[in-house]
Amino acid sequence: MMRISDTVKHLIIINVIMFVGTMFIGEGRMFYDLFSMYYVENSAFKPWQILTHMFMHGNFQHLFFNMLLLFFWGSDLEFVIGRNKFLFIYLSAGLGAVLIPLLIDYVNFNMTLQALIDGGFQESKILETLNSGMYNTGWELVTNEAKVNRFSRIFGTASFGASGAVMGVMAAYAFLFPNREVVLLFFPMPIKIKYLVGGMIGADFVSSLLTGTPLLSSSNVGYSAHVGGALTGFLIIWYWKKTQFNKNRMD
């Protein structure tokens, strides 16, 4: 029978507590407003959201599948590399899942913002309008509608979920145990972990940077966050393995 590691157990408990709080405190909005990750120019942004967003979930299904993946992949990884290193990978991957989308959004947002400023709109008025939850239809006279829609979406959309952190754990696990096999419910044949995780990350990469449409998941998934989390987890475990940072636990 598979055992659950201590850190994974505590992370699951924290995520469940946050989800219960979201459902029953503040009419279902307070936790989202306080702990989800908002764009840095948004008046709703708070510094702690960089960390707390990874403990928030949109619904039970979102929570359940993230925690299920964390249980199956995280416990084995923690038993191999130890509690402190596992927690470092998990939190770092969650931060990496914020950083890459934030950089992409920052570039896109400021390109449109500068175009609007060059077109005669005041920056303070633009941000004031966005913070009101609206956008000026006159902006489309300066730039195209698609860019305006993306501009307002970047500013107003909150991101949350443990998916990026979990993808970092999965990437680290796949690096250490690439040839282990798993059997999926919808694909009843053994598949090596390196192909499974590589395929998932590859699909998210294509969805994020090339097509903009989902390949393996729903349209509201943060593909670039998945890629950022997975890349962070991979780089950390690669560095530790390469330098033999802990020769007793990772040989």
N, C-alpha and C positions, 0 to 999 in steps of 0.2 A: 504494500500500500504506500502510495506516495506521501511523503511528509512535507509539511509546509515549514519554511524557515521563519525564524523570528522576525526579521526585518520585513519580509514579504507580508507576514501576518499583520504586523503593525501598520504597514502602508495600506493594506486592504481595509483595516478598521478605520483609519483616518479618512479614506475616501468614502466609506459608507457613512460615517458621521457627517461629513460635509454634504453628502447627498441628502441625508435626512434633514439636515438644517436648511438646505435649499428648498426642500418641499414644504416644510412646516413653519419656517420663521420668515417674517417679513413678506407674507403673501406671495411667496415664490419669486420675488424680485431682489430682495435685499442682498442675498449671498451672491447672486450674479453680478449685481452692481458693484459690490465691494471686492470680490475675489476673482472675477474673470479678468482676462487681459485685454485692455483697451489700447488703442493707438496712443502714442505718447503725447500727441497734440490735443487729444480729447480731454475735456475737463473731468471726465470720469476716471481717467488714468490715475492710479496710485502705485508707488514704487513696489509695494509688497505683492502686487499682482503678477510680477515676473516669476515669483515662486508659487503663489497660491493657485494660479490658474490650472496647474497640473493636478490639483485635487478636486476639481469641479467637473461635473458631468451634466449633460443635457437631459437625459432620461435614464430609466432603469436599464434599458438595453445597452446604452452607451457605457454605463458603469459596469454591467455584468460581463461584457465581452473583454473590456480592458482588464478587469480584475481576474478573469479566467486565464487570460494570456499571461498575466503577471504571476499567477499561481503556478502554472505549468512550466514556464521558462525561468522565472525568477528564483524559485526555490533551489533548483539544481545549480544555478549560477552562484548563488550566495554560498551554498555548501562548498563550492570549489574555491572561490576567491576570497571568501570571508565577508563579514558584515560591513566593515567600513568601506572596503573597495566597492562592494555591491551598491551601497547607498550613494557613494560618490558617483558611480556610473549612472544610477537612476536619476539623481537630481541634476547632474550635468547634462544628461540627455534631454531632460525636461527643459532646461535652460537653452540648450542648443535648438530645441524645437521652437523656441520663441525667437531666437536670434536670426536665423535664416529668413523666415517669413517677414520679420521686422525690417531687415535690410532691404528685401525686395519691395516691400510696401513703402518704405521710406523713399527709395529712389522714384517709384511710380508716383507717389503722392506729391513729392516736391517738384517733379517735372511738370505736373498739371498745375500745381500751386503757382509756380513761376510763370507759366503761360497765362494764367488768369491775372496775375499782377501786371505782367507786360501788356495785357489787354485792357488795363485801366481799373481793375478791381483792387480794393484795399485789402491787405492781408488780414487785418483785424476784423473786418466785416465778413470776410470769407469764413474765418474760424468761428465767428459768432453765429453765422448762419448754419454752419455744420453742427455746432453744439446745440442748436435748437432742434436738430433732427430733420432739417430741410436742406434744399439746395436751390440756388438761383437759376431759373431756366435761362437767364441771360448768359450764363457760363457757356452754354452750348454754341453761342455765337462766336466764342473765342476758340474753343476746342470742340472736338466731336462728342457726341452723346455717350459713346462707349467709355471714353476717358472720364467724363463727368460721373458716370455711374460707378466706375471703379474707384474714383476719387472719393465719393461719398461713402462707398462701401468700406473702403480701407479705414476711414475715419470713424464710422459708426458701428462696425461689427466687433463684437467681443469674441475672443477665442478662449477655449477652455478644454480640458480633458487630459487624461494621463497617456494618451496614445503615443506621443512623442517620446516620453520616458520609457514606455513599454517597448517601443521599437528599438530604442537604444539597448535595452536589456537583450532583446532578441538578436540584434546584430552582434553583440558581444558573445552571446551563447553560440551563435552560428560560427563565429571565428574560432572559438575554442573546440567546438565539436562539429565540424563541418560534415562529417560522414555518418553521424547518427541518423537514424531513420524514424520517421513518424508516419502514422496512418491517419488520414483525414476522413471525416464522416462523409463528405461529398466526393471524395476521391479515394475509394477503398483499396489503394495500393501503396506500398511503402515508398516514401520519397525522402531523399536526403535533405537534411536541414539547410545546407548551403543553397540548394536549389529553391526550396520553399521561401526562405527569408530573402534570398536574392531576387526572386520573382516578385515578391511583395514590394520590396523597396524599388525595384525597377519600374513596376507599374505606377507607384506613387510619383516617381521622378518624371515619367512620361506625362502623367496626368497634370502634374504641377507646372512643368516648364514647356511642354510641347503641345499638348492637345487642349488643356483646360477643362477636359471632361473626364468623368470617372471611368476607370478600366475595371477595377476590382471592388469598388465600394461606392457609397452614396455620394451625391453631388455636394453635400455640405461638409465633407471631410477635408481637413487641412493637410493636403498632400505635401506641401513644402515643409510643414512641421514634422511630418513623419520622416521625411528625408533628413532634415536637420537633426532629429533625435537619433536616427539610425547611424548617421555619419559620426556624431559625437561619441556614441557608445563604441563604435568600431575603432575610432582613432585612439580612444583611451585604452581599450584592451590590447590593441596592436602595440601601443607604446609600452605598456607594462610587460607584455610578452617579449617584445624585442629587447628590452633592457633587463629582463628578468628581475623586475622590481621586488617581487616576493618569490624567491626561489623555493621556499618551502611549500607554498600553496599552489604555484603555477610553474610546473616543470615540463 
